[in-house]
Amino acid sequence: MLTCNNALSRRSFTRLALSSLPALGALGLAGCGTGGDGSSSSAGSGDAASAAASTTSDAEVVSTTLFAFDTVVQISAQCEQALLDKVSERCTYFENKFSRTVEGSDIWNINNAHGAPVEVCEETAACIKAALEYAQASGGLFDITIGAVSSLWDFVEGVKPSDEQIAAALPHVGYGCVELEGTTVTLSDPDAKLDLGGIAKGYICDDFVRLLREGGCVNASLSLGGNVYVMGMSFDGDEWNVGVQDPNGEANDVIATIPATDVSLVTSGLYERGFEQDGVFYYHILDPKTGYPVATDLESASIRCESSTTADAYSTILFLLGHDAAVSLVESDDRFEAVFVDSEGNVTKSAGSEFTIL
């Protein structure tokens, strides 16, 4: 894990809107977030919340910028420096558990066990459990066994596997081979491989929020690449205003905004990471049915949800579905609001959404 003082990379797609953005009306979101397992938990109410607010609302804002999980992590919070340091240390913990490339991590151990049972930490088991639920709900559109194929691609160095390599790996993609008993994980297909890239940052973000709340923090902003979570009120005392970056614009160009508190916003977009080869652009969101970058009529899908874990998984699902099916899914589930940019550059939002398109 490296300390990074550079500007955010293009992967940091969903941005906290700066003070120059216009103030919006109240959103009226429920004041609740998620625990580390993705389940709903109280954000703090009544006397307990009042007591916490009285001890933290006047605290100095402390911030940190790190490079972890293959992205830039930015956290600002009204809390003691020691609490923020505790959250920062958690970055190393998760990188050493969730990474498929760090030797000895839980995921590395599973992928190299050749079908033998592997004991993992509680967080890894909880993240895998949530991922399997999203896989089932999406009919396999979201599938953490994509690792059999994703391990062949390198979107940093620009490496495309051969058609033959993809064809050989594809039969080993299928979440049904993942067996989870407590904290024991077994892959019934010894050639299957897990990749938590589509859910890990959301799960980790929820864990950070939990730590901050347990430490008495009320107001904070967290950004893990395309995953944003805002707690309480902004440091100016107003409601947070979150902006969605224009996928066809510059780094600070915003296409939509939404007022928010105690909520996560996550974006999946085709340009976040990729490379061009022989005149073809390959982006990093792979279709588990084909092993290639998904064919979709969307350039980006941004979703609001109280759980960052859920938002992370479903932003990928929406992107894979394409515009019309994605809109139908969001509008049938009251957990979500969303804004979409299609391949023609058109910006739309789900019915009843509090997003304002600019």
C-alpha positions, 0 to 999 in steps of 0.5 A: 500500500502506497501513500499517494498525493497525486490527483485522482486517476480516471478510475475515480469516476464518481466524484464528490461534488465540489462547493462550486456545484449548486446546492440542491434540495433535501433528499430525504434518505433513511439514516441507515448504512450497512455493516461489514456483511452488507446487512442493514444496520442503524446509522445512529439515532436518538440519544446515542446519535445526539451524544455522538454528534455532540462529541464529533461535530466540532472535531477537526477534519482529518484526511488521508489519501492512499493507493490500495485495491488498485485505486486511489482511496480518499477519506475525510472525516471529523474525528480524531487522527487515531480513528482515521489511522485505524481505518487506514490500517484496515486497507492493508488488512483487506488487501492481504485478504481479498487480493487474488494476486497477493500470495497468501491472501484468502483469495490466492489460497482458494485459487491455488488450493486445487479444489481443497477446502480453505479456511478464510477470515470472517470478512472474506466469508461474508463478502463471498456469501454476499457475492453468491447472493447477487450472482443468484439474483442476477442469473449469473450476470454477476459472478466472482468465478470470473477469475478463471478468465479475468486472470488472463487479461491485463488491463494495465499492461494491455494484454489480451488473451488468445481466443483459445485461452478464453475458450479453455477458461470459460467452462470454469466460470460458474458460481455454482462451484463455490461451496461456503460452509461457515468460514470454509470455502471449497471450489468443486471445480479445481480449475475455477478461480475467484475474483472479488473485483466487482464487490470488494471495494463496496464491502470494504467501504461499508467496513470503513463506515462501520469503523468510523461510526463505532469510533463516534464519527458522524460526518465523513466522505469516503471515495474508493475509486468509483465507490463513494460514501457520504456520512452525516452532513458536509463539513460546512454543515450542509447536506452532501452534494455528490456529482457523477462525472461525464464519461466523455468529458474531462476529470471534473466535468459532471453530468448529474448531481444528487443530495445525499447523506448516509448513502453510497453512490457507485459507478461502473463505466467502460472507460474506467480501465482498458486498452486499445489493440489493433484498433479495438478498445477493450475495457475491464468489465467482462461478461461471464458468459463470453469471457470478453468485455461485455457488449452493452449500449451503456457507457456508464451506470451510476447507482445510489444505495444505502449499502456500498456492497450492494451498490458495487455489485449492482452497478456492474449488473446494470452495466451488463444488462444494458440501458432498458433492462437496467432501467426496469430493474432499478425502477422495480427495486426501491433500494436503488436510484440510478443515472445512465449514459448510453453509447450515444451520450444520452443521459437518463435517470430512473423514475422518481430519482433525486438525481438532477441531470445537468 
